[in-house]
């Protein structure tokens, strides 16, 4: 009996220590999957959640890119640019809510996956485009810009993975940016990378690493 009590007394602190270590590891993992500036999911965290959402045929993938971001940094400083990125992230997070996911892919580029329950995503993205163009709260109203959005419906391209859908959304986003259209849906055909001047395999859409802010 004494031996058993001694063993239990010894195991107690070890178990408590291991539990604390496990909790620390979980918190560290969650922290690693959050962008420190915006609080959105990082590329890895976004990819994991997006893969689950894309099992739903109603899923829509959106790519968002801040227009003239480099000019904001050059003219108003990096603190202003950071505030703009945080405001953009907050508004995207509000848009997707708990049912979707938003992530920062790198620089001034963000991605979203939402479930289009009622077939109204086109109208909602038009509203979101207007919301994203508002100046950040508490900042000089001069420090604002628009955000170009490209989107694609997963059901239009069955069997295509997240990287492929992001490439399509990226092509649509760049076309919207070039045409100053604000929002554009990806076409139903194959990706015409040379048409828009963007290459499908570039960093950022292929989930290979963040690109430079532009």
Steps between C-alpha positions, in 0.01 A plus 500: 500500500778738590664430164173576318450825688857603425449427129179700491659790683784501249274470195272785606746786435621330181144475365431861593821608331418306185148646489644851526750421225226363276291812557801718416559305177136542396510872567829532312352317202194723495723806525717379212191476281402862568653797323649724773401825326141432400395206717376310194610147429837459335539312174522165680204562727291634212582201279395250766163663563436576131554136406213403729268771366571406139328165557176700482394559137372844596851618593635817342867602496584871504836669454538859625789732419541854637532753220791747502629360827860591425394862446333504842823379661711747302277801561377442855747254653492135593293562813219629278542200271481262795184670625346463156585129494348451845181680395476289186551182701235597757245570228572173321467312829163666563388404150583129531382463859530162671379303199788598269871570522723796418878495483791723415707336228775759525560870449174669405335186366216323679287195423153399610285190471128537572193283457249664264181381665257709297681561171552867583880509527533734200282765665666453838848542351391822330394629843825374654701687237338823616563421865867425437543839332406692815783668697613311808345619826709760680727564201547798273216470242762558231654163581265272311483303180292232332540124510466298180310171534499195277285200572420153375230250583648160586208315340593649162830311509435160661810316608719811504693555824546817701814607311322472167197693624724770645675535165165552331393752764836673460453536124155647558634732769775629274252558219283696744802702607608574143146593396426681826190288524533432873365145490519234230401136481735247344393362163384146455774404254864419557739751656635750249809614688649692207174687437514680832876524527512281811661159499299223661802360681606823669549509874199597705238306305689170500522500881877487475591814691406868544573742222619854539236764568408699192 
